[in-house]
């Protein structure tokens, strides 16, 4: 009888440890898989980028290397022109990786040229702050290796 109780206690202890270990691994995996979300504010780095009526600061949200959202912050642009420019420019960047967006030659909104160009410059300057994905870093380093040779 004592032997059975001891064996049962050992089995419960092993089962509890295995269960705890599984939960710990699950939490660690969840942390690894957690989204790496970054928000880049362009108001300070693009303070000299002017639209028609002044600066157009942005918050650029990048999650796992992909642009999720671009928020236009307080500015002095005319609301109608800003609406036209954001409707044309911002969707071209949403859903693209940082590397793809840096290479993008975005279209501007007709009739809101200055505002569109300011938005594009702000986005590009904000993305310069963003970390590139590992795949795009490998491509960038392979391009750098083929630089000029000394004679």
PABAGU-908887 format. One record per residue: residue in one letter; x, y, z of N, C-alpha, C, O in turn. Coordinates in pm, whole numbers. Each point is the difference from the previous one (the first is absolute). Layout:
REM residues N
- type n_xx n_yy n_zz ca_xx ca_yy ca_zz c_xx c_yy c_zz o_xx o_yy o_zz
- A X Y Z X Y Z X Y Z X Y Z
...
//
This chain:
REM residues 151
- type n_xx n_yy n_zz ca_xx ca_yy ca_zz c_xx c_yy c_zz o_xx o_yy o_zz
- X 82 -119 0 -82 119 0 86 125 0 -25 94 -76
- X 129 -92 163 90 115 4 70 17 -134 21 111 -47
- X 15 -222 -13 69 2 -129 -90 63 -107 48 78 -82
- X -176 -111 82 -96 54 -96 -16 150 19 -7 74 -98
- X 0 -28 222 -15 143 30 125 75 -45 -10 108 -59
- X 126 -162 85 125 63 -41 9 9 -152 39 103 -54
- X -75 -210 -15 3 -1 -147 -100 102 -55 31 72 -94
- X -150 -66 154 -102 96 -45 49 144 23 -21 87 -85
- X 84 -63 198 52 134 31 109 39 -99 4 114 -47
- X 83 -207 15 107 27 -98 -59 29 -137 45 91 -70
- X -148 -169 32 -64 22 -130 -67 138 -6 10 69 -101
- X -76 -29 209 -62 133 5 106 110 -9 -19 101 -68
- X 129 -121 136 109 97 -2 58 13 -140 23 112 -46
- X -1 -222 -23 53 2 -136 -101 65 -95 37 81 -84
- X -164 -117 98 -103 57 -86 -12 151 21 -14 75 -96
- X 20 -32 221 -6 144 30 119 75 -56 -16 111 -52
- X 133 -169 61 120 62 -55 -7 9 -151 38 101 -58
- X -85 -206 -6 -14 -1 -146 -101 104 -45 20 70 -99
- X -129 -60 174 -103 100 -34 54 141 17 -24 86 -85
- X 96 -61 192 59 131 25 103 34 -107 7 113 -47
- X 73 -212 8 100 19 -105 -66 35 -132 48 87 -73
- X -159 -154 40 -72 27 -124 -57 142 0 7 70 -101
- X -63 -26 216 -55 136 9 111 104 -13 -19 103 -64
- X 134 -128 124 113 93 -8 49 12 -144 28 111 -47
- X -17 -224 -23 43 2 -139 -101 76 -86 39 73 -91
- X -168 -92 120 -105 68 -76 11 151 16 -14 74 -98
- X 39 -27 221 16 143 25 123 54 -70 -4 109 -57
- X 115 -183 61 122 44 -66 -20 9 -150 50 94 -64
- X -121 -190 6 -29 2 -143 -89 119 -33 19 66 -103
- X -115 -40 188 -89 114 -23 79 130 2 -27 90 -78
- X 124 -79 168 82 120 6 86 14 -125 16 110 -53
- X 41 -221 6 81 4 -122 -84 40 -120 44 78 -84
- X -165 -133 77 -89 28 -111 -74 132 16 -74 42 -90
- X 93 23 204 -70 126 22 43 101 -106 114 1 -46
- X -208 80 12 27 95 -107 103 102 42 -3 52 112
- X 94 -25 -201 101 103 22 -53 127 -65 30 29 -116
- X -111 46 191 -62 120 -53 83 122 38 37 18 116
- X -10 64 -216 73 123 22 -80 114 -61 -63 -16 -104
- X 66 132 170 -64 119 -54 108 106 -17 72 33 94
- X -64 20 -216 102 100 -31 -68 135 -19 -87 16 -85
- X 129 80 165 -51 137 -5 93 81 -88 121 1 21
- X -178 69 -120 84 73 -96 10 150 30 71 72 -70
- X -141 -26 171 -1 143 30 136 59 30 28 114 -37
- X 58 -191 102 132 52 34 101 -17 -115 80 90 -24
- X -83 -202 -45 98 -24 -106 -35 68 -131 88 25 -82
- X -216 5 62 -43 62 -125 -53 141 25 -94 45 -66
- X 154 23 161 -49 132 37 20 105 -109 -61 106 3
- X 147 -136 -99 24 94 -111 -77 -38 -127 9 70 -101
- X -83 -180 107 -80 -42 -115 -131 78 4 -78 -13 94
- X 56 93 -195 -117 87 -1 -103 -43 -105 34 -34 -113
- X -159 35 155 -111 -15 -92 -35 138 -51 87 87 -7
- X -210 -65 -29 -40 132 -50 -5 103 112 38 115 -19
- X -87 -157 137 -15 92 113 86 -35 120 -29 47 110
- X 132 -125 -126 88 -34 112 32 -148 5 -13 -72 -99
- X 54 30 216 41 -140 17 -121 -92 12 -109 43 37
- X 130 -170 -69 -105 -102 10 55 -123 72 32 -100 -63
- X -21 108 197 57 -113 75 -90 -124 -6 -122 10 -11
- X 187 -125 20 -70 -128 -9 43 -93 112 108 15 58
- X -192 -111 -28 37 -117 79 -13 -119 -95 -108 -27 -52
- X 219 -44 31 1 -116 -89 10 -125 87 98 -17 73
- X -198 -70 -80 -1 -123 79 49 -115 -85 -56 -30 -106
- X 165 -35 153 59 -114 -69 -9 -120 93 49 4 113
- X -112 -111 -162 -14 -122 81 64 -114 -77 -40 -33 -111
- X 142 -28 173 73 -111 -61 54 37 -138 -3 -81 -92
- X 51 204 79 61 43 -126 -98 44 -106 42 33 -111
- X -172 -30 141 -103 38 -98 -71 126 50 -33 11 118
- X 11 84 -208 -67 124 38 -148 -29 19 -69 -44 -92
- X 21 68 214 -140 -27 33 -86 124 -8 -116 -7 -41
- X 171 122 81 -81 121 5 90 122 -12 115 0 44
- X -170 105 -105 68 129 -4 -104 102 44 -103 18 -64
- X 134 48 173 -92 97 59 55 141 -22 114 30 35
- X -196 56 -94 37 140 -19 -34 74 128 -113 -4 48
- X 213 73 7 -18 72 126 -36 147 -27 -10 42 -115
- X -8 35 222 -39 141 -13 91 74 -97 122 -10 7
- X -185 87 -96 73 76 -100 -84 118 -45 -113 18 45
- X 170 64 -134 -68 120 -47 -49 -13 -144 -41 100 -60
- X 44 -220 4 -45 -19 -138 -151 22 -10 -74 -21 96
- X 30 64 -212 -144 16 -24 -64 -138 3 47 -92 -67
- X -155 76 143 -60 -133 16 -36 -69 -132 18 -121 -12
- X -68 193 -84 -38 -60 -128 119 -56 -74 -5 -110 -55
- X 114 188 52 121 -45 -68 66 -115 75 50 -95 -61
- X -51 104 193 59 -107 80 -77 -130 -20 60 -107 -13
- X -192 117 10 -83 -120 -22 30 -62 -135 12 -122 -11
- X 1 205 -92 30 -49 -135 137 -67 -4 17 -107 -58
- X 81 172 121 137 -54 0 10 -131 78 61 -96 -46
- X -122 92 166 9 -122 80 -74 -116 -67 45 -115 8
- X -156 143 -73 -76 -106 -67 80 -60 -116 -17 -118 -32
- X 101 197 -30 79 -48 -114 132 -63 45 39 -106 -50
- X 31 172 143 137 -40 35 6 -114 101 68 -100 -25
- X -137 112 135 17 -96 110 -33 -145 -36 75 -88 41
- X -183 60 -115 -30 -141 -32 111 -69 -82 9 -122 0
- X 74 199 -67 108 -60 -78 106 -63 90 74 -88 -44
- X -67 132 169 101 -50 94 -53 -108 94 76 -86 44
- X -204 90 -12 -58 -94 96 11 -143 -55 -37 -27 -114
- X 88 -63 199 12 -141 -37 134 -36 -65 26 -117 -26
- X 56 216 0 131 -27 -60 104 -16 110 -14 55 109
- X 119 -131 -140 111 -9 94 76 131 -3 -17 80 -91
- X 100 -58 191 80 122 6 89 10 -123 13 108 -59
- X 48 -219 20 88 1 -118 -77 34 -127 48 78 -82
- X -166 -136 65 -82 30 -118 -42 147 -2 2 65 -105
- X -40 -14 220 -47 138 10 112 100 -27 -24 107 -57
- X 145 -141 98 113 90 -26 28 13 -149 46 104 -47
- X -73 -210 -28 24 0 -145 -117 57 -79 13 27 -119
- X -128 -8 184 -123 41 -68 12 141 -56 44 93 69
- X -84 -78 -194 -11 131 -63 -149 35 -1 -70 -25 -98
- X 24 82 209 -143 20 22 -57 108 -91 66 98 -33
- X -191 -121 -7 -74 100 -78 -48 110 93 -27 -24 117
- X 17 147 -172 -49 111 79 -142 34 -43 -43 -37 -109
- X -28 106 195 -138 38 -29 -1 127 -84 63 100 37
- X -133 -103 -146 -15 118 -85 -76 106 78 -104 -27 59
- X 158 148 -59 -64 109 71 45 12 144 -38 95 69
- X 116 -189 -22 54 5 136 147 -41 -5 47 -82 79
- X 23 139 -174 138 -40 -27 93 24 117 73 -91 40
- X -73 211 17 91 32 110 -28 -89 121 93 -50 64
- X -218 32 -33 -37 -85 115 39 -144 -26 53 -67 89
- X -77 17 -210 37 -138 -34 151 -21 12 45 -99 57
- X 31 192 -112 146 -12 6 50 4 144 94 -71 36
- X -156 155 47 39 7 141 -30 -132 71 81 -47 80
- X -196 -11 -109 -34 -129 61 101 -108 -40 46 -77 83
- X -13 74 -211 95 -101 -51 136 18 65 63 -97 41
- X -16 222 -32 131 25 63 -2 -39 148 96 -58 50
- X -205 89 19 -12 -38 141 3 -151 16 67 -52 89
- X -138 -18 -175 -3 -146 7 140 -56 -24 46 -86 75
- X 21 134 -178 134 -50 -30 97 27 115 80 -87 34
- X -87 205 25 88 31 113 -34 -85 122 89 -41 75
- X -217 15 -53 -41 -87 110 46 -143 -21 40 -67 95
- X -47 20 -218 42 -137 -29 151 -16 9 50 -110 23
- X 23 219 -42 145 -7 19 33 -34 145 103 -60 28
- X -191 100 64 18 -33 141 -36 -145 30 50 -60 95
- X -137 4 -177 -48 -137 23 111 -100 -29 84 20 -88
- X -85 -125 162 96 -107 -24 -50 -84 -116 -118 -33 -7
- X 206 0 -84 -36 -85 -113 -17 -143 46 54 -41 103
- X -129 -35 -178 -18 -141 33 132 -73 -27 80 48 -81
- X -54 -161 146 125 -72 -22 24 -34 -147 114 4 -46
- X -218 -37 -29 19 -35 -142 50 121 -78 87 -13 -86
- X -141 130 116 44 117 -74 140 43 43 72 61 -79
- X -32 -91 202 136 31 44 100 -85 -78 106 48 -39
- X -141 -175 18 90 -89 -74 17 51 -142 112 0 -53
- X -220 42 -9 9 52 -136 84 125 -4 80 19 -92
- X -97 68 192 74 125 3 149 -26 17 82 67 -63
- X -45 -163 148 141 -27 21 62 -66 -122 117 22 -29
- X -195 -103 -43 56 -65 -118 27 104 -109 92 -17 -80
- X -172 123 75 23 105 -98 125 79 35 74 42 -89
- X -50 -21 219 115 79 42 131 -72 -28 102 66 -19
- X -103 -197 16 124 -77 -22 55 24 -140 120 -15 -22
- X -204 51 -71 46 19 -137 45 143 -28 -18 49 -112
- X 75 17 211 44 138 -19 132 4 -74 57 -103 -35
- X -9 225 12 123 20 -77 120 -73 58 14 -11 122
- X 70 -39 -210 123 -64 43 114 100 -9 -2 89 -86
- X 97 -101 172 116 88 -3 96 -45 -110 13 -119 -28
- X 51 215 -34 95 -33 -107 140 15 45 93 -24 -78
//
